[in-house]
C-alpha cells in the first residue's frame, strides 16, 4: 500500500532461502530504461542482483547488484504499507535488448528480503 492505494509487488526471499524471479516479453527493444521502487525488509539490508539474459546489458554489464535500503513498512504479512523515498527509486540503462531478452531478479541468500514495485521498461 503506497499513499493509501494498493499496488502489485514482488517479494524476493524468505527465512529459508533467497528468491529468484524472471521477467520476459519486455515491452521494448534496443536501448531502454528499467525503473522501479525497491526496499529491503525492515531492519535488514538486501542485495538485489538483476541479470540480463539472451541479449543485452544492464549499465554496461551482464548483471548489476544493488544494495536496497530497509523500510519500516516492509515487515510481517501483505499488504505492506510502504513510504518510498528518493533513495528507493532506481533507474538503470538496458542496452541491446532483443525480443528474446529476459531479466532475472534474485537475492543471493536467505533472510534478506527485497520488495519491488512499479517495474517499468521503456
SEMI-658528 format. One record per atom (N, C-alpha, C): atom name; x, y, z; residue in one letter. Coordinates in steps of 0.2 Angstrom, whole numbers, always signed. Layout:
BEGIN
(CA, (X, Y, Z), A);
...
//
This chain:
BEGIN
(N, (+4, -6, +0), X);
(CA, (+0, +0, +0), X);
(C, (+5, +6, +0), X);
(N, (+4, +10, -5), X);
(CA, (+8, +17, -5), X);
(C, (+3, +22, -6), X);
(N, (+3, +27, -1), X);
(CA, (-1, +33, -1), X);
(C, (-9, +31, -1), X);
(N, (-10, +25, +2), X);
(CA, (-17, +23, +3), X);
(C, (-20, +19, -3), X);
(N, (-16, +18, -8), X);
(CA, (-18, +14, -14), X);
(C, (-14, +7, -14), X);
(N, (-17, +2, -16), X);
(CA, (-13, -5, -16), X);
(C, (-11, -6, -23), X);
(N, (-4, -8, -23), X);
(CA, (-1, -10, -30), X);
(C, (+2, -17, -29), X);
(N, (+2, -20, -35), X);
(CA, (+6, -27, -35), X);
(C, (+13, -26, -34), X);
(N, (+16, -31, -30), X);
(CA, (+23, -30, -29), X);
(C, (+26, -37, -29), X);
(N, (+33, -37, -29), X);
(CA, (+36, -44, -30), X);
(C, (+41, -44, -23), X);
(N, (+40, -49, -19), X);
(CA, (+44, -50, -13), X);
(C, (+49, -56, -15), X);
(N, (+55, -55, -15), X);
(CA, (+60, -60, -16), X);
(C, (+64, -62, -9), X);
(N, (+64, -68, -8), X);
(CA, (+67, -71, -2), X);
(C, (+62, -73, +3), X);
(N, (+65, -77, +8), X);
(CA, (+61, -79, +14), X);
(C, (+66, -81, +19), X);
(N, (+64, -83, +25), X);
(CA, (+68, -85, +30), X);
(C, (+73, -91, +28), X);
(N, (+70, -96, +24), X);
(CA, (+74, -102, +22), X);
(C, (+78, -101, +16), X);
(N, (+77, -96, +12), X);
(CA, (+80, -96, +5), X);
(C, (+80, -90, +2), X);
(N, (+84, -88, -3), X);
(CA, (+84, -82, -7), X);
(C, (+79, -83, -12), X);
(N, (+77, -78, -16), X);
(CA, (+72, -78, -21), X);
(C, (+74, -77, -28), X);
(N, (+71, -79, -33), X);
(CA, (+73, -78, -40), X);
(C, (+66, -77, -44), X);
(N, (+66, -72, -48), X);
(CA, (+60, -71, -52), X);
(C, (+63, -68, -59), X);
(N, (+60, -71, -65), X);
(CA, (+62, -69, -71), X);
(C, (+57, -66, -75), X);
(N, (+58, -61, -78), X);
(CA, (+53, -57, -82), X);
(C, (+55, -58, -90), X);
(N, (+50, -60, -94), X);
(CA, (+51, -60, -101), X);
(C, (+46, -55, -104), X);
(N, (+47, -56, -111), X);
(CA, (+42, -52, -115), X);
(C, (+42, -44, -113), X);
(N, (+48, -42, -113), X);
(CA, (+49, -35, -112), X);
(C, (+46, -30, -117), X);
(N, (+43, -25, -115), X);
(CA, (+39, -21, -120), X);
(C, (+42, -17, -125), X);
(N, (+49, -17, -124), X);
(CA, (+53, -13, -129), X);
(C, (+60, -16, -130), X);
(N, (+63, -14, -136), X);
(CA, (+69, -17, -138), X);
(C, (+74, -11, -139), X);
(N, (+80, -13, -140), X);
(CA, (+85, -8, -141), X);
(C, (+88, -5, -135), X);
(N, (+89, +1, -135), X);
(CA, (+92, +4, -128), X);
(C, (+86, +7, -125), X);
(N, (+85, +5, -119), X);
(CA, (+79, +7, -115), X);
(C, (+81, +8, -107), X);
(N, (+76, +10, -104), X);
(CA, (+77, +11, -96), X);
(C, (+73, +7, -92), X);
(N, (+76, +4, -87), X);
(CA, (+72, +0, -82), X);
(C, (+71, +4, -76), X);
(N, (+65, +5, -73), X);
(CA, (+64, +9, -67), X);
(C, (+60, +5, -62), X);
(N, (+61, +6, -56), X);
(CA, (+57, +3, -51), X);
(C, (+58, +6, -44), X);
(N, (+54, +4, -39), X);
(CA, (+55, +6, -32), X);
(C, (+57, -1, -29), X);
(N, (+62, -1, -25), X);
(CA, (+64, -6, -21), X);
(C, (+66, -5, -14), X);
(N, (+64, -9, -9), X);
(CA, (+66, -8, -2), X);
(C, (+68, -15, +0), X);
(N, (+72, -15, +6), X);
(CA, (+74, -21, +10), X);
(C, (+69, -22, +16), X);
(N, (+69, -28, +18), X);
(CA, (+65, -29, +24), X);
(C, (+67, -25, +30), X);
(N, (+62, -23, +34), X);
(CA, (+63, -19, +40), X);
(C, (+69, -21, +44), X);
(N, (+74, -17, +45), X);
(CA, (+80, -18, +49), X);
(C, (+85, -23, +46), X);
(N, (+84, -24, +40), X);
(CA, (+89, -28, +36), X);
(C, (+91, -25, +30), X);
(N, (+97, -27, +27), X);
(CA, (+99, -25, +20), X);
(C, (+98, -31, +16), X);
(N, (+97, -29, +9), X);
(CA, (+96, -34, +4), X);
(C, (+100, -32, -2), X);
(N, (+104, -37, -4), X);
(CA, (+107, -36, -11), X);
(C, (+103, -39, -16), X);
(N, (+101, -35, -21), X);
(CA, (+97, -37, -27), X);
(C, (+101, -38, -33), X);
(N, (+101, -43, -36), X);
(CA, (+105, -44, -42), X);
(C, (+100, -44, -48), X);
(N, (+101, -40, -53), X);
(CA, (+97, -41, -59), X);
(C, (+102, -43, -65), X);
(N, (+100, -48, -68), X);
(CA, (+104, -51, -73), X);
(C, (+100, -51, -80), X);
(N, (+104, -49, -85), X);
(CA, (+101, -49, -92), X);
(C, (+103, -55, -96), X);
(N, (+98, -58, -98), X);
(CA, (+99, -65, -102), X);
(C, (+97, -64, -109), X);
(N, (+100, -68, -113), X);
(CA, (+98, -69, -120), X);
(C, (+98, -62, -124), X);
(N, (+103, -58, -123), X);
(CA, (+104, -52, -127), X);
(C, (+103, -46, -123), X);
(N, (+108, -42, -123), X);
(CA, (+108, -35, -120), X);
(C, (+113, -35, -114), X);
(N, (+113, -29, -111), X);
(CA, (+117, -27, -105), X);
(C, (+113, -23, -100), X);
(N, (+115, -23, -94), X);
(CA, (+112, -18, -89), X);
(C, (+118, -14, -86), X);
(N, (+118, -7, -87), X);
(CA, (+123, -2, -85), X);
(C, (+130, -5, -88), X);
(N, (+130, -8, -94), X);
(CA, (+136, -10, -97), X);
(C, (+139, -17, -95), X);
(N, (+135, -20, -91), X);
(CA, (+137, -27, -90), X);
(C, (+132, -32, -90), X);
(N, (+133, -39, -89), X);
(CA, (+128, -44, -89), X);
(C, (+124, -44, -83), X);
(N, (+126, -41, -78), X);
(CA, (+121, -40, -72), X);
(C, (+123, -34, -68), X);
(N, (+119, -33, -63), X);
(CA, (+120, -27, -59), X);
(C, (+117, -29, -52), X);
(N, (+121, -27, -46), X);
(CA, (+119, -29, -40), X);
(C, (+118, -22, -36), X);
(N, (+112, -21, -33), X);
(CA, (+110, -15, -29), X);
(C, (+109, -17, -22), X);
(N, (+111, -13, -17), X);
(CA, (+110, -14, -10), X);
(C, (+104, -10, -8), X);
(N, (+98, -13, -7), X);
(CA, (+92, -10, -6), X);
(C, (+92, -8, +2), X);
(N, (+89, -2, +3), X);
(CA, (+89, +1, +10), X);
(C, (+83, -2, +14), X);
(N, (+83, -4, +20), X);
(CA, (+77, -6, +24), X);
(C, (+72, -1, +24), X);
(N, (+66, -3, +25), X);
(CA, (+60, +1, +25), X);
(C, (+55, -1, +31), X);
(N, (+53, +3, +35), X);
(CA, (+49, +2, +41), X);
(C, (+43, -2, +39), X);
(N, (+40, -1, +33), X);
(CA, (+34, -4, +31), X);
(C, (+34, -11, +28), X);
(N, (+41, -13, +27), X);
(CA, (+42, -20, +24), X);
(C, (+43, -25, +30), X);
(N, (+37, -27, +32), X);
(CA, (+38, -32, +38), X);
(C, (+31, -36, +39), X);
(N, (+31, -41, +42), X);
(CA, (+25, -45, +43), X);
(C, (+22, -48, +37), X);
(N, (+15, -48, +36), X);
(CA, (+12, -51, +30), X);
(C, (+9, -45, +26), X);
(N, (+8, -47, +20), X);
(CA, (+5, -42, +15), X);
(C, (-2, -40, +17), X);
(N, (-5, -34, +15), X);
(CA, (-1, -29, +11), X);
(C, (+4, -25, +16), X);
(N, (+10, -24, +13), X);
(CA, (+15, -20, +16), X);
(C, (+12, -13, +15), X);
(N, (+13, -9, +20), X);
(CA, (+12, -1, +20), X);
(C, (+19, +2, +19), X);
(N, (+21, +4, +13), X);
(CA, (+27, +7, +12), X);
(C, (+27, +14, +10), X);
(N, (+32, +18, +13), X);
(CA, (+33, +25, +11), X);
(C, (+39, +25, +8), X);
(N, (+39, +27, +1), X);
(CA, (+46, +27, -3), X);
(C, (+49, +34, -2), X);
(N, (+55, +34, -2), X);
(CA, (+59, +40, -3), X);
(C, (+63, +40, -9), X);
(N, (+67, +45, -11), X);
(CA, (+71, +46, -17), X);
(C, (+76, +40, -17), X);
(N, (+79, +38, -12), X);
(CA, (+84, +33, -12), X);
(C, (+81, +26, -14), X);
(N, (+74, +25, -14), X);
(CA, (+71, +19, -15), X);
(C, (+69, +18, -23), X);
(N, (+70, +23, -27), X);
(CA, (+69, +23, -34), X);
(C, (+75, +22, -38), X);
(N, (+75, +17, -42), X);
(CA, (+81, +15, -46), X);
(C, (+79, +16, -54), X);
(N, (+84, +18, -57), X);
(CA, (+84, +19, -64), X);
(C, (+91, +16, -67), X);
(N, (+90, +11, -72), X);
(CA, (+95, +8, -74), X);
(C, (+95, +7, -82), X);
(N, (+101, +8, -85), X);
(CA, (+101, +8, -93), X);
(C, (+101, +1, -95), X);
(N, (+97, -1, -100), X);
(CA, (+97, -8, -103), X);
(C, (+99, -6, -110), X);
(N, (+104, -9, -113), X);
(CA, (+106, -8, -120), X);
(C, (+106, -15, -124), X);
(N, (+105, -15, -130), X);
(CA, (+105, -21, -134), X);
(C, (+99, -26, -133), X);
(N, (+94, -23, -130), X);
(CA, (+88, -28, -128), X);
(C, (+85, -30, -135), X);
(N, (+83, -37, -135), X);
(CA, (+80, -40, -141), X);
(C, (+74, -43, -139), X);
(N, (+70, -46, -143), X);
(CA, (+63, -49, -142), X);
(C, (+64, -55, -137), X);
(N, (+71, -58, -137), X);
(CA, (+72, -64, -133), X);
(C, (+75, -62, -126), X);
(N, (+76, -56, -124), X);
(CA, (+79, -54, -118), X);
(C, (+74, -55, -112), X);
(N, (+77, -57, -107), X);
(CA, (+74, -58, -100), X);
(C, (+78, -55, -95), X);
(N, (+75, -53, -90), X);
(CA, (+78, -50, -84), X);
(C, (+77, -55, -78), X);
(N, (+82, -57, -74), X);
(CA, (+81, -61, -68), X);
(C, (+83, -57, -62), X);
(N, (+78, -56, -58), X);
(CA, (+79, -53, -51), X);
(C, (+81, -58, -46), X);
(N, (+86, -57, -42), X);
(CA, (+87, -63, -37), X);
(C, (+91, -60, -31), X);
(N, (+89, -63, -25), X);
(CA, (+93, -62, -19), X);
(C, (+97, -68, -18), X);
(N, (+103, -67, -15), X);
(CA, (+108, -72, -15), X);
(C, (+107, -77, -9), X);
(N, (+104, -75, -4), X);
(CA, (+104, -80, +2), X);
(C, (+98, -79, +6), X);
(N, (+97, -83, +11), X);
(CA, (+91, -82, +15), X);
(C, (+90, -76, +19), X);
(N, (+85, -75, +21), X);
(CA, (+83, -69, +26), X);
(C, (+83, -62, +23), X);
(N, (+88, -60, +20), X);
(CA, (+87, -53, +17), X);
(C, (+82, -53, +12), X);
(N, (+76, -50, +13), X);
(CA, (+71, -50, +8), X);
(C, (+70, -43, +5), X);
(N, (+69, -43, -2), X);
(CA, (+68, -37, -6), X);
(C, (+61, -37, -8), X);
(N, (+58, -31, -8), X);
(CA, (+52, -30, -11), X);
(C, (+52, -24, -17), X);
(N, (+49, -26, -22), X);
(CA, (+50, -22, -28), X);
(C, (+43, -20, -31), X);
(N, (+42, -14, -33), X);
(CA, (+35, -12, -36), X);
(C, (+37, -7, -41), X);
(N, (+32, -6, -46), X);
(CA, (+32, -1, -51), X);
(C, (+37, -3, -56), X);
(N, (+39, -9, -58), X);
(CA, (+44, -11, -63), X);
(C, (+41, -8, -70), X);
(N, (+46, -5, -73), X);
(CA, (+44, -2, -80), X);
(C, (+50, -2, -84), X);
(N, (+49, -4, -90), X);
(CA, (+54, -4, -96), X);
(C, (+51, +0, -101), X);
(N, (+55, +6, -103), X);
(CA, (+53, +10, -109), X);
(C, (+59, +13, -112), X);
//
